[in-house]
Amino acid sequence: MIRVVILFLVISSGFHPGILKGIDNVVIGEELADRSPVTDKCVPENLAFFPGEEVEYLVYYNWGILWVNAGLVRFNVKERMFRNRPVYHFDAFGTTHRRYDWLFKVRDRFQSFVDKETFRPVWYGMDTYEGGYVARDIYHYLPEKNQVITITENSDRPRQTDTLNIKACSFDVITAIYAARNLDFDSYEINDPIPFSVLISNELYDLNPRYLGRETIRTRQGATYDCIKFSVELVEGFIFSKGNKMSVWVTDDENRIPVLVESQIRIGSVKAMIQSYSGLRNPETARID
C-alpha cells in the first residue's frame, strides 16, 4: 500500500547498506572514470528547496468505510560530493507501522544523487522489502551518452546488469519529485500535459502529469493550504490497474511541498498527508490558517 506513494512521494526503511558499498567496483571501469561533464540543465534553476529540508507524511489505507493509518514516509535533502562534483542527496525513508507488519510488512528506501548544476541524476539506489518480496536496483547514469547502467535483482531473479538508452532529461522516481517542485505551473492551462520521462524498473515511461488548477486543502492536523493540483496516470502492475490515476496537491508558493497524494489501487485506495516539515527554503505563504 505504501508503494503507491513512490511515483510522487517515495518511501524507505530497512535499507541494506551492503548493496551500495563497493558499487563503484561493480560498474566503474575506464569507460565511466573518464567522463566529460554535461552542462545542459534539466531544471533551469532550483528555487524550491535546499539541503536540510525534511518532510514527513502519514500514509492511510482505505478499504470500504475503514481508513487505517498504515505507515510513515520521510524525505530529506542533503548535499555531498560525488565523483568530484557537488550533488544533492535525496533520501526517502518509510515503513508500515509495526502493528501492521503481520498483515503486510513494508521496509523500503530510495536514494538519488543529482548534479546540483544540471539537475541530472548521476546515481540512484532502491532497496525494498514488501510482504516478503525483496527488490534492489542501482542506476548509474552516463549523462554524456544518454545512457544508464542498471544493476537489478529481486526475489524472483538473480542480479543482472544492463545498459539502457534514455532521453537527455530522464529521472528516477525520487528525482522526479524534486524536479516537479520546480515546474512553472503558471505557464500551463487546465488539463495541459507536462512532459516527464521517468525510469521505473528498467523501463522508461512518459508519465505526462496534467495540471488541474488550484484548490484549498485542509489536513487532519487542522492546517489549511492553498495548493496546486495535478494528476498522473500510473504504470499498470501489481498495485495499480490500467487507468488508475494519482492526484497530487502541492503548496501554491515557492516551496511546492506535496501536501496530499491520493490514488485508487487494485484493492481500496491510499492517501499520504503531510505531517510535519522543517528546513524550508522559502516563506510559507501558502499556509492560510
C-alpha positions as CSV (number, residue, x, y, z in Angstrom):
1,M,0.0,0.0,0.0
2,I,2.9,2.4,0.7
3,R,4.4,1.8,-2.7
4,V,1.6,3.8,-4.2
5,V,3.2,6.9,-2.9
6,I,6.5,6.1,-4.7
7,L,5.9,7.9,-8.0
8,F,5.5,11.3,-6.3
9,L,6.4,10.7,-2.7
10,V,8.6,7.6,-2.4
11,I,9.4,5.7,0.9
12,S,12.0,3.6,2.7
13,S,13.4,1.8,5.7
14,G,15.3,-1.3,6.5
15,F,17.9,-0.4,3.8
16,H,20.8,-2.8,3.4
17,P,23.9,-0.6,3.0
18,G,25.8,-3.6,1.5
19,I,24.1,-3.0,-1.9
20,L,25.7,0.4,-2.0
21,K,29.1,-0.4,-0.5
22,G,31.5,-1.1,-3.3
23,I,29.1,-0.5,-6.0
24,D,31.7,1.6,-7.9
25,N,33.8,-1.5,-8.2
26,V,30.8,-3.2,-9.9
27,V,30.2,-0.7,-12.6
28,I,33.1,1.7,-12.9
29,G,35.8,1.0,-15.4
30,E,37.8,3.2,-17.7
31,E,34.6,4.0,-19.6
32,L,33.0,5.6,-16.5
33,A,36.0,7.0,-14.9
34,D,36.9,9.5,-17.7
35,R,33.6,11.2,-18.3
36,S,33.4,14.8,-19.5
37,P,30.9,16.9,-17.6
38,V,27.5,17.7,-19.2
39,T,26.3,21.3,-18.8
40,D,22.7,21.1,-20.3
41,K,20.2,21.7,-17.5
42,C,17.1,19.6,-16.8
43,V,15.8,22.2,-14.3
44,P,16.7,25.9,-15.2
45,E,17.2,26.8,-11.5
46,N,16.2,25.1,-8.3
47,L,14.2,27.6,-6.3
48,A,12.0,25.2,-4.3
49,F,14.3,23.6,-1.7
50,F,17.8,23.4,-0.3
51,P,19.8,21.0,1.8
52,G,18.5,20.5,5.3
53,E,14.8,20.2,4.3
54,E,12.9,17.3,5.9
55,V,9.2,16.5,5.2
56,E,7.2,13.7,6.9
57,Y,3.9,12.1,5.8
58,L,1.3,9.7,7.3
59,V,0.0,7.1,4.9
60,Y,-3.6,5.9,5.1
61,Y,-5.2,2.9,3.5
62,N,-8.9,2.8,2.8
63,W,-10.9,-0.4,2.4
64,G,-14.7,0.2,2.3
65,I,-15.6,2.5,5.1
66,L,-12.4,1.8,7.0
67,W,-9.4,4.2,7.0
68,V,-6.2,2.9,8.6
69,N,-3.1,4.9,9.5
70,A,-0.8,2.3,7.9
71,G,2.7,3.9,7.7
72,L,5.1,6.7,7.8
73,V,7.1,8.4,5.0
74,R,10.0,10.8,5.4
75,F,12.0,12.7,2.9
76,N,15.2,14.7,3.4
77,V,17.7,16.6,1.3
78,K,21.4,16.6,1.9
79,E,24.5,17.6,-0.1
80,R,27.7,15.8,-0.7
81,M,30.5,15.4,-3.3
82,F,30.2,12.5,-5.8
83,R,33.0,11.9,-8.3
84,N,34.4,15.4,-7.6
85,R,31.0,17.1,-8.4
86,P,28.6,18.7,-5.8
87,V,25.3,16.8,-5.7
88,Y,22.0,16.8,-4.0
89,H,21.5,13.7,-2.0
90,F,17.8,12.9,-1.9
91,D,16.9,10.3,0.8
92,A,13.4,8.8,1.2
93,F,12.6,6.6,4.2
94,G,9.4,4.9,5.1
95,T,7.8,1.9,6.7
96,T,4.5,0.3,7.7
97,H,3.7,0.7,11.4
98,R,4.9,-2.3,13.3
99,R,1.4,-3.2,14.5
100,Y,0.5,-3.9,10.8
101,D,3.7,-5.8,9.9
102,W,1.9,-9.1,10.4
103,L,-0.5,-8.1,7.7
104,F,1.9,-6.7,5.1
105,K,5.3,-5.6,6.2
106,V,7.0,-2.8,4.1
107,R,10.6,-1.6,4.6
108,D,11.7,0.5,1.6
109,R,14.4,3.0,0.9
110,F,15.1,5.2,-2.2
111,Q,18.2,7.4,-2.7
112,S,19.4,9.6,-5.5
113,F,22.4,11.8,-6.2
114,V,21.7,14.7,-8.6
115,D,24.2,17.1,-10.1
116,K,23.5,20.5,-8.4
117,E,24.3,22.5,-11.6
118,T,22.4,20.5,-14.2
119,F,19.8,18.6,-12.1
120,R,20.6,15.4,-13.9
121,P,20.6,12.3,-11.8
122,V,24.0,10.6,-11.6
123,W,23.2,7.7,-9.3
124,Y,20.1,6.0,-7.9
125,G,19.6,3.2,-5.3
126,M,16.5,1.4,-4.3
127,D,16.1,-1.4,-1.7
128,T,12.6,-2.6,-0.9
129,Y,11.0,-5.3,1.3
130,E,7.3,-5.6,0.7
131,G,5.4,-8.5,2.1
132,G,8.4,-10.8,1.8
133,Y,9.3,-9.7,-1.7
134,V,12.7,-8.1,-1.9
135,A,13.9,-5.9,-4.8
136,R,17.1,-3.9,-5.2
137,D,18.1,-1.5,-8.0
138,I,21.2,0.6,-8.8
139,Y,21.2,3.1,-11.6
140,H,24.5,4.5,-12.7
141,Y,23.9,7.4,-15.2
142,L,26.1,8.3,-18.1
143,P,24.8,11.8,-18.9
144,E,27.3,12.4,-21.7
145,K,26.0,9.3,-23.6
146,N,22.3,9.5,-22.5
147,Q,22.7,6.0,-21.1
148,V,22.3,4.4,-17.7
149,I,23.9,1.2,-16.4
150,T,21.4,-0.7,-14.2
151,I,22.1,-3.4,-11.7
152,T,18.9,-5.1,-10.6
153,E,17.8,-8.1,-8.5
154,N,14.7,-9.3,-6.8
155,S,13.2,-12.4,-5.1
156,D,12.4,-13.9,-8.5
157,R,15.5,-13.1,-10.4
158,P,19.3,-13.0,-9.6
159,R,21.4,-9.9,-10.1
160,Q,21.7,-8.7,-13.7
161,T,23.4,-5.7,-15.3
162,D,22.1,-3.8,-18.3
163,T,22.9,-0.7,-20.3
164,L,19.8,1.3,-21.4
165,N,19.5,4.3,-23.8
166,I,17.4,7.1,-22.2
167,K,16.3,10.6,-23.1
168,A,18.5,13.6,-22.1
169,C,16.5,14.5,-19.0
170,S,15.2,11.2,-17.7
171,F,14.6,11.0,-14.0
172,D,14.4,8.2,-11.4
173,V,11.2,8.3,-9.3
174,I,12.7,10.3,-6.4
175,T,14.5,12.9,-8.5
176,A,11.2,13.4,-10.5
177,I,9.6,14.6,-7.2
178,Y,12.1,17.4,-6.7
179,A,12.2,18.3,-10.4
180,A,8.4,18.6,-10.4
181,R,8.6,21.0,-7.5
182,N,10.4,23.5,-9.7
183,L,7.8,23.5,-12.5
184,D,6.3,26.8,-13.5
185,F,2.6,25.9,-13.3
186,D,1.6,29.5,-14.3
187,S,2.7,28.6,-17.8
188,Y,0.2,25.8,-18.1
189,E,-3.6,25.8,-18.8
190,I,-6.0,23.4,-17.2
191,N,-5.5,19.8,-18.4
192,D,-2.3,20.6,-20.1
193,P,0.1,17.6,-20.1
194,I,3.6,18.2,-18.6
195,P,6.3,16.1,-20.3
196,F,8.1,13.9,-17.8
197,S,10.3,10.9,-18.5
198,V,10.8,8.5,-15.6
199,L,12.9,5.3,-15.4
200,I,11.0,2.6,-13.5
201,S,12.1,-1.0,-13.2
202,N,14.4,-0.7,-16.3
203,E,11.6,0.8,-18.4
204,L,11.4,4.4,-19.5
205,Y,7.9,5.9,-19.2
206,D,6.5,9.2,-20.4
207,L,4.1,9.9,-17.5
208,N,2.8,13.3,-18.7
209,P,1.2,14.6,-15.5
210,R,-1.7,17.1,-16.1
211,Y,-2.2,20.4,-14.4
212,L,-5.7,20.6,-12.9
213,G,-5.7,24.1,-11.3
214,R,-5.8,25.3,-7.7
215,E,-7.6,24.2,-4.6
216,T,-7.6,24.6,-0.9
217,I,-6.7,21.6,1.2
218,R,-7.2,21.1,5.0
219,T,-5.1,18.4,6.7
220,R,-6.1,16.1,9.6
221,Q,-3.9,18.2,11.9
222,G,-6.2,21.2,11.0
223,A,-3.7,23.1,8.8
224,T,-5.1,24.7,5.6
225,Y,-3.0,25.3,2.5
226,D,-3.6,26.9,-0.9
227,C,-2.5,24.2,-3.3
228,I,-1.7,23.5,-7.0
229,K,-3.3,20.2,-8.1
230,F,-2.1,17.8,-10.8
231,S,-2.6,14.2,-11.7
232,V,-0.6,11.4,-13.4
233,E,-1.7,8.1,-14.9
234,L,0.1,5.3,-13.1
235,V,2.0,2.4,-14.5
236,E,-0.1,-0.8,-14.6
237,G,1.2,-3.5,-12.4
238,F,0.8,-5.5,-9.2
239,I,-0.5,-2.4,-7.3
240,F,-2.2,-0.4,-10.0
241,S,-4.9,-1.3,-12.5
242,K,-4.9,0.2,-16.0
243,G,-6.2,3.7,-16.0
244,N,-5.5,4.4,-12.3
245,K,-4.6,8.0,-11.6
246,M,-2.8,9.7,-8.8
247,S,-3.8,13.1,-7.7
248,V,-1.2,15.4,-6.1
249,W,-1.6,18.7,-4.3
250,V,1.5,20.9,-3.7
251,T,1.7,24.2,-1.8
252,D,1.0,27.2,-4.0
253,D,4.1,29.0,-3.0
254,E,7.8,28.8,-3.9
255,N,8.4,25.7,-1.7
256,R,5.9,23.5,-3.7
257,I,5.8,20.9,-0.9
258,P,3.4,18.0,-1.6
259,V,0.6,18.3,0.9
260,L,-1.7,15.4,-0.2
261,V,-1.4,12.4,-2.5
262,E,-4.4,10.2,-3.3
263,S,-4.8,7.2,-5.6
264,Q,-7.0,4.2,-6.2
265,I,-5.3,0.8,-6.2
266,R,-6.4,-2.7,-7.1
267,I,-8.0,-3.1,-3.7
268,G,-9.1,0.1,-2.0
269,S,-7.2,3.4,-2.1
270,V,-4.4,5.1,-0.4
271,K,-3.7,8.7,0.8
272,A,-0.5,10.3,2.0
273,M,-1.0,13.5,4.0
274,I,1.7,15.9,5.3
275,Q,2.5,15.5,9.0
276,S,5.5,17.8,9.6
277,Y,8.3,19.7,7.9
278,S,11.4,21.7,8.7
279,G,14.3,23.5,6.9
280,L,12.1,25.1,4.2
281,R,13.9,27.3,1.7
282,N,11.1,29.9,1.3
283,P,8.4,31.5,3.5
284,E,5.2,29.5,4.0
285,T,2.9,31.8,2.1
286,A,0.5,29.0,1.1
287,R,-0.5,28.2,4.6
288,I,-3.6,30.2,5.4
289,D,-4.6,29.2,8.9
